[in-house]
């Protein structure tokens, strides 16, 4: 009886157990149904995100060539070490460990990470650009131990610029897009873009298109296999109008003679920029791998201003080179004929003030040709006085000396040639006729860039067509059609078309300045009929110089030499600006070396070696700052 | 001892189901560890040893085991005490006895022992009804090994002793209202225990369970990954050795705690249904063995062994789907683990033992 009751109770309770177990298992099956069938799509996607990674493959930028086919800028492989926060479990630890094994200051690593904090976590934050092999080895070893699953080493194409900063300002440099650029050009953050020079102006052409690689990774981020690869497409190749040999010659010559400065040489027929240099320069390679703060700071605070492209961003008084504008204006306006003579007694009175000529005894009777040859001040005072400042301004503009040249480089500044209107707007005062006298010999309110003087010389050389300088002549987009010439830029300037007698008088006078008894004999090349004119740009007035006394600032005058060659049918036109060289004739040999190189190359002769510096330099060479390529190192491309 | 007559009463279906689960587990371990690794071979040896243990547990009449239950119980308690002092430390807890080439985890064997000693005590009680003293004594018998195991610390295994106690006392006639009171006390005590009774890492596990997204890279990681693993399997799964979550190690200890997730990923809902069905069959079949048992000792023993098994199965599978906090509880019969496999198979030996001796005296 008791046993039966016992049995019954056991049976009931077993029944309950059975039912509960079945309920629980039914519930479990329901849960799995819900997860595996109901929400399958969602989890499927999450699983794929888990184990698939898309890695960007950086496109190499387009190679840059000079006009003779010489490679100026190419790409090399560099290794970047980055943190991918998506795989980070302890960012602090990663930063500490990475800083330790790469030998980089921990605060800097943390800084970099903080700067990119708001980007999506799958995007790698580059900590070390262009890592050394030691750093790469150290990181790779740790990765194999699963210590740094969130650190990746990527091989990326990196810009390789010519050594010694050759043509640095003209080529420019690349760097990570700034926040502003990211917004303006809708680029992904961290994109490498051109930040200056041709790299910047032609950034879109040079940039190419990044590829991507989809890979399977495991939970520690190690790559297991590749799913697909979209290869990057290289940027378009660009051919510059620059002539490598001449560019090299210009920079060699500056260094040999011990000056900083700028030189621009154009082809007066087309406006092609054959040479464009500014010294001191910087090393663009420092930028291509992410410039460090100290280098950037020293470049910015350097008194010699290596970042400034003097050719288009430096503005100086043109000195006697401006007399060419006065001469052209006077002849074209018919104020004088080429043979009209003016007497120079060594000075003259204008508006109650005595203006001196540089030759104390005077030049006697001089016509246009001899006035240009000797650079007679009195002659040009007189013409300037007859023309008035507004016609000087008008011709400056027509010849290309006023305003911007329009060269395809960023941040060009305007050259300033005064006019009555300009003065009224600027100071609210009227122009005094006496001021014109100073302007006529290139003093006073004139302030021009070397580039604008080069354009002016090209206009004089080709007989009146103001050219727009340009740097890019052809583009190869890699589609197999080869080099496609780039049409010359639209020329907004009406040609001046000077009278033949004007042209011949100017050409004769400038030829005589070099080849007769003029000031520019040092530019003479036998048989090449170099024509040119020297000039001296005052840094400060003579009175000011006396006042300044022994300040540290270099107050010595700058030297100019403007030129074209040959006299008939010129192929070259340009300017050399030698900072603090005191005399224009000291700038002339630099131009001569550039021209000699051009003619030697044209005739297929061996190029002239670097010029030998004069035994006793007239001016002590400026001391090169450490960041500026030294003038002793051989060019080792 | 194994008489020829008994041979005909062996529950072959149950054995088949048990070893089918072992086989599924073994295949999943093979897949999760990426081939015939050490883990795989160790599991094969464990199944072999487990079979031996099973046969041994079938051979001896459970009634004579019951007679010696106090000795077995004492021996296990002493071993557990020994582990606390001399055990091998791994992962911060002292759970193993190092025997040179392999290790034994005595806590796994505590389960069957507690089942046996409780079954003996309550099953052979002369009294008509279960007294409060009986319940108290049963509670103490359970609490001693429970606390010892919890000290290792191995809260997961310790907790599996509670279902044994509850199930045996329930079928032994404990008033149902006691269960209600117990549930109420547990609900009230939980916050207190959470605050004072748990280690930091345990508290963290619970809080991240409630909101895994608060720490998706840390403690919540496993739970999120478990759900992704299961959910991405779909109806038919990704295929044998084709799972990405387990294969690429997004899921930690895939061959151990999360073996069922890997099964769900690679074999899909279909595989899950098969495995769940086998487990359900094994459990119901064992309850049947309890119903058929000749005496209360046998019935209680079967249910005691089954209680910890069922609890562990349900908890682990729920954890595999990321629905309960991650706890180091393995899935019996499928997970990698020598001691667990041997102890579980030995437990089934006891269940088979009871069933096949239902006609003997």
Interface residues (C-beta under 8 A of the other chain):
Chain A: X2 X6 X9 X10 X11 X13 X14 X17 X18 X21 X22 X24 X25 X28 X29 X31 X32 X33 X35 X36 X37 X39 X40 X42 X43 X44 X46 X47 X48 X50 X51 X88 X89 X216 X217 X218 X219 X220 X224
Chain B: X128 X167 X170 X171 X173 X217 X218 X225 X227 X228 X229 X230 X231 X232 X233 X234 X235 X244 X245 X247 X248 X249 X250 X264 X268 X269 X272 X273 X276 X279 X280 X283 X284 X287 X290 X291 X296 X299 X303 X310 X314 X317 X318 X321 X323
